[in-house]
Amino acid sequence: MEEKPRYSDQELEEFKQIILSKLELARRDYEQLMDAISGKSATGADDTMPTYHVLEEGSPTQSKEELTAMALRQQKFITALQAALVRIENKTYGVCRATGKLIPKERLRAVPHATLSIEAKQNRR
């Protein structure tokens, strides 16, 4: 049986819906992280009340650094999802950039921004 060179338009549409759903959630999470970093509470008011971490002076700084790192990872994830949408439009989505073969649907459903098959990823180590 000959391998097909790309996913069908119907299959690409399925992946597009998965990506759009994940993108919406990722953007919402990113906004929440940015609100936490800027000190806005759930009510939208600035957090001006002194904290009770008097003995843990490094705690607010560490928390802000952790939130910033999380926000950066989330932004990278958003960028990867957006790039996957471009690949769908170009009809190159789901093609392993190392082997040129189709990445299995199961992998793309779990990691919709994947550009490498499991085998190619393992061979990179």
C-alpha positions as CSV (number, residue, x, y, z in Angstrom):
1,M,0.0,0.0,0.0
2,E,1.4,3.4,-1.0
3,E,1.7,6.0,1.7
4,K,-0.3,9.2,1.0
5,P,1.8,12.4,0.7
6,R,-0.4,14.5,2.9
7,Y,-3.6,14.5,4.9
8,S,-6.9,15.2,3.1
9,D,-8.7,18.5,3.4
10,Q,-11.3,16.9,5.6
11,E,-8.5,15.5,7.9
12,L,-6.8,18.9,7.9
13,E,-10.1,20.5,9.0
14,E,-10.4,18.2,11.9
15,F,-6.8,19.1,13.0
16,K,-7.6,22.8,12.5
17,Q,-10.6,22.6,14.9
18,I,-8.4,20.9,17.5
19,I,-5.7,23.5,17.1
20,L,-8.2,26.4,17.3
21,S,-9.7,25.0,20.5
22,K,-6.2,24.6,22.1
23,L,-5.2,28.1,20.9
24,E,-8.3,29.7,22.6
25,L,-7.4,27.9,25.9
26,A,-3.8,28.8,25.6
27,R,-4.5,32.5,25.0
28,R,-6.9,32.5,28.0
29,D,-4.2,30.9,30.2
30,Y,-1.6,33.4,28.9
31,E,-3.9,36.4,29.8
32,Q,-4.4,35.0,33.3
33,L,-0.7,34.6,33.7
34,M,-0.1,38.2,32.5
35,D,-2.7,39.4,34.9
36,A,-1.0,37.6,37.8
37,I,2.4,39.0,36.8
38,S,1.0,42.5,36.7
39,G,-0.6,42.1,40.1
40,K,-4.2,42.2,38.9
41,S,-6.6,40.1,41.0
42,A,-9.5,38.2,39.7
43,T,-11.7,41.3,40.2
44,G,-9.4,43.3,38.0
45,A,-8.1,45.5,40.9
46,D,-4.4,46.0,41.5
47,D,-3.0,44.0,44.3
48,T,-1.8,46.8,46.6
49,M,-2.4,45.0,49.9
50,P,0.8,44.1,51.7
51,T,1.4,40.4,51.8
52,Y,2.0,38.3,54.8
53,H,5.3,36.9,53.5
54,V,7.4,39.2,55.8
55,L,9.8,36.4,56.6
56,E,9.9,35.2,53.0
57,E,11.2,38.3,51.2
58,G,12.3,36.3,48.2
59,S,8.9,34.7,47.8
60,P,7.2,37.4,45.7
61,T,10.2,37.7,43.4
62,Q,10.4,33.9,43.0
63,S,6.7,33.7,42.3
64,K,6.9,36.4,39.7
65,E,9.9,34.7,38.0
66,E,8.0,31.4,37.9
67,L,4.9,33.1,36.4
68,T,7.1,34.9,33.9
69,A,8.7,31.5,32.9
70,M,5.2,30.0,32.6
71,A,4.0,32.9,30.5
72,L,7.0,32.6,28.1
73,R,6.3,28.8,27.7
74,Q,2.7,29.6,27.0
75,Q,3.7,32.2,24.4
76,K,5.9,29.7,22.7
77,F,3.1,27.2,22.7
78,I,0.7,29.8,21.1
79,T,3.4,30.5,18.5
80,A,3.7,26.8,17.7
81,L,0.0,26.4,17.4
82,Q,-0.2,29.4,15.0
83,A,2.6,27.9,12.9
84,A,0.6,24.7,12.7
85,L,-2.4,26.6,11.4
86,V,-0.1,28.1,8.7
87,R,1.0,24.5,7.8
88,I,-2.6,23.5,7.5
89,E,-3.3,26.4,5.1
90,N,-0.2,25.4,3.1
91,K,-1.3,21.7,3.2
92,T,2.0,20.6,4.7
93,Y,0.6,19.9,8.2
94,G,1.4,16.5,9.6
95,V,4.4,15.9,7.5
96,C,7.5,15.0,9.5
97,R,10.2,17.6,8.7
98,A,12.9,15.0,9.2
99,T,11.5,12.0,7.3
100,G,9.0,13.6,5.0
101,K,6.4,10.9,6.1
102,L,3.1,11.6,7.7
103,I,3.1,11.9,11.4
104,P,0.4,9.5,12.9
105,K,-3.0,11.0,13.6
106,E,-2.8,9.9,17.2
107,R,0.3,11.9,17.8
108,L,-1.1,15.0,16.1
109,R,-4.3,14.8,18.2
110,A,-2.2,14.6,21.3
111,V,0.4,17.2,20.2
112,P,-1.2,19.2,17.4
113,H,1.9,21.4,16.9
114,A,4.2,18.5,16.3
115,T,6.6,18.7,13.4
116,L,8.5,15.5,14.0
117,S,7.3,11.9,14.2
118,I,8.1,9.9,17.4
119,E,10.9,8.0,15.5
120,A,12.5,11.2,14.2
121,K,12.3,12.8,17.6
122,Q,14.0,9.8,19.3
123,N,16.7,9.7,16.6
124,R,17.6,13.3,17.4
125,R,18.8,12.4,20.9
